[in-house]
Amino acid sequence: MKKLIIVALTFSLFACQSAYYAAWEKLGVEKRDILVDRVEDAKESQEDAQEQFASALDEFSQLINFDGGELQDVYDDLNGQFEASQESAANVKNRIDKVESVAEALFDEWQEELEKYSNAKLKRDSQRQLKDTQRRYKTLISAMRKAESKMDPVLTALQDNVLYLKHNLNANAVGALQGEFNVIKKDINLLIKEMNTAISQSNEFIEKIKS
């Protein structure tokens, strides 16, 4: 029964996506154009995520250097940064999923349409372009997913520290979290580095596919 439900949902989703792409094609917007737009959207979401995680790190730094005042306010700010980081990470994942969705549809269509050629030379040239685009896409999506994978460990660490501080609003708690800061800093710096790689790959992919 569960398998039938999954198959039905998958078919329904595929039908909705097909209708979506067909509607755009009627307006002169091809899957190739949608792919470019979605890669740009994914790139922008990663740029936003970089800023957000850097902001969270800065807030954590202020906690570690806490020298008096209302600790509750510091906790509230840090928790706000954590929640904003969660939202930013979810947006990145969603945008990458959308890139994958249209890319798969584009490559399936391209492969099917190769069989419609009657001119062998043009067919070979189109097939070569398909393979080249798939190769560059594979490099791009790999970089995106690698950067994405670095977000969850950072979010987990931030959540642990926020929860600890929530239940221990005192100077001793701040001292206990000081040792966590360097680990989180290292992870966020690595995350930003991987996102820079993905952003660079995005720019290169967009440039090539438009040329």
C-alpha atoms as one frame of an Amber mdcrd trajectory, in Angstrom:
protein
   0.000   0.000   0.000   2.776   2.399   0.964   4.587   1.658  -2.295   1.448
   2.445  -4.278   1.078   5.754  -2.448   4.702   6.649  -3.142   4.312   5.770
  -6.824   1.111   7.819  -7.039   2.732  10.819  -5.378   5.788  10.548  -7.613
   3.615  10.391 -10.723   1.562  13.348  -9.512   4.697  15.382  -8.863   6.116
  14.477 -12.279   2.841  15.476 -13.950   2.813  18.814 -12.123   6.415  19.518
 -13.107   5.748  18.580 -16.728   2.761  20.926 -16.824   4.855  23.664 -15.217
   7.617  23.394 -17.811   5.098  23.104 -20.651   3.397  26.315 -19.550   6.688
  28.192 -19.576   7.649  26.758 -22.960   4.426  28.169 -24.410   5.687  31.559
 -23.260   9.021  31.006 -24.972  10.941  30.063 -21.815  12.842  26.795 -22.250
  14.145  24.436 -19.548  17.627  25.725 -20.307  16.524  29.251 -19.321  14.852
  27.976 -16.150  18.027  26.088 -15.232  20.108  29.249 -15.559  17.643  31.187
 -13.390  17.628  28.487 -10.728  21.414  28.235 -10.638  21.506  32.000 -10.125
  18.903  31.696  -7.353  20.902  28.937  -5.671  24.054  31.032  -5.909  22.307
  34.007  -4.303  20.945  31.837  -1.502  24.475  30.628  -0.751  25.759  34.181
  -0.701  23.008  35.080   1.760  23.833  32.002   3.838  27.486  33.005   3.991
  26.512  36.360   5.459  24.077  34.776   7.897  26.486  32.171   9.253  29.197
  34.830   9.563  26.707  36.940  11.512  25.934  34.007  13.811  29.651  33.515
  14.417  30.018  37.179  15.283  27.148  36.889  17.762  28.774  33.835  19.329
  32.016  35.781  19.594  30.208  38.509  21.518  28.879  35.870  23.896  32.350
  34.481  24.534  33.624  37.994  25.245  30.694  38.779  27.528  31.884  41.089
  30.286  28.691  42.040  32.066  25.169  43.160  31.338  21.981  41.213  30.715
  22.877  37.685  29.670  19.273  37.017  28.678  19.613  39.614  25.916  22.760
  37.915  24.655  20.947  34.576  24.612  17.993  36.050  22.736  20.322  37.497
  20.094  22.232  34.242  19.697  19.009  32.228  19.463  17.744  34.655  16.824
  20.915  34.137  14.814  20.531  30.361  15.105  16.938  30.458  13.866  17.897
  32.769  11.001  20.706  30.363  10.090  18.243  27.462  10.051  15.977  29.367
   7.691  18.898  30.329   5.473  20.108  26.718   5.294  16.620  25.484   4.372
  16.486  28.044   1.576  19.840  26.875   0.203  18.699  23.240   0.195  15.413
  24.129  -1.482  17.142  26.122  -4.209  19.610  23.301  -4.922  16.748  20.787
  -5.110  15.085  23.005  -7.712  18.305  23.129  -9.742  18.443  19.331  -9.752
  14.788  19.031 -10.750  14.999  21.170 -13.867  18.432  19.827 -14.829  17.122
  16.260 -14.862  14.138  17.322 -16.958  16.373  19.214 -19.382  18.813  16.332
 -19.863  16.014  13.766 -20.306  14.378  15.942 -22.958  17.700  16.600 -24.694
  18.524  12.887 -24.799  15.105  12.007 -26.209  15.291  14.694 -28.887  18.617
  13.382 -30.165  16.648  10.565 -31.786  14.666  13.074 -33.828  17.679  14.227
 -35.861  17.979  13.134 -39.451  21.291  14.974 -39.947  24.023  12.786 -38.429
  26.532  15.622 -38.131  24.140  17.868 -36.230  23.146  14.953 -34.010  26.777
  14.231 -33.097  27.378  17.903 -32.338  24.271  18.115 -30.139  25.250  14.907
 -28.352  28.706  16.331 -27.676  27.161  19.502 -26.278  24.855  17.437 -24.056
  27.732  15.445 -22.603  29.784  18.601 -22.048  26.878  20.326 -20.296  26.221
  17.237 -18.152  29.888  17.104 -17.182  29.935  20.749 -16.127  26.617  20.340
 -14.322  27.949  17.340 -12.397  30.883  19.438 -11.172  28.498  22.245 -10.210
  25.943  20.157  -8.306  28.730  18.275  -6.532  30.167  21.578  -5.270  26.711
  22.774  -4.210  25.915  19.581  -2.317  29.340  19.555  -0.669  28.777  23.093
   0.631  25.268  22.158   1.712  26.601  19.198   3.721  28.727  21.578   5.808
  25.671  23.441   7.111  24.091  20.736   9.270  27.119  20.211  11.562  27.281
  23.973  12.150  23.553  24.168  12.873  23.799  21.218  15.248  26.669  22.832
  17.147  24.877  26.181  17.310  21.715  24.509  18.583  23.636  22.647  21.308
  25.235  25.850  22.509  21.995  27.832  22.386  20.200  25.141  24.387  22.999
  24.970  26.938  22.968  28.706  27.406  19.162  28.748  27.653  19.249  26.553
  30.744  22.406  28.051  32.238  22.180  31.833  32.034  25.261  32.571  34.105
  28.941  33.392  33.762  29.928  29.757  34.293  27.927  28.784  31.227  29.759
  31.370  29.145  33.050  29.940  30.329  31.943  26.421  29.441  31.091  27.503
  25.904  34.405  29.208  25.230  35.957  25.923  24.198  33.177  25.409  21.637
  33.804  28.691  19.865  36.977  27.694  18.022  35.346  24.504  16.721  32.320
  26.390  15.416  34.547  29.094  13.958  36.560  26.479  12.087  33.409  24.786
  10.768  31.838  28.064   9.629  35.033  29.153   7.885  35.113  25.787   6.079
  31.458  26.189   5.155  32.096  29.653   3.710  35.085  28.310   1.771  33.038
  25.494   0.224  30.261  27.930  -0.644  32.778  30.178  -2.377  33.775  27.194
  -4.501  30.132  26.454  -5.337  29.477  30.114  -6.153  32.493  30.170  -8.458
  31.300  26.984 -10.169  27.842  28.553 -10.563  29.269  31.614 -12.288  31.324
  29.431 -14.619  28.374  27.169 -15.438  26.087  30.125 -16.195  28.725  31.747
 -18.391  29.299  28.554 -20.376  25.644  27.659 -20.842  24.838  31.170 -22.074
  27.704  31.208 -24.570
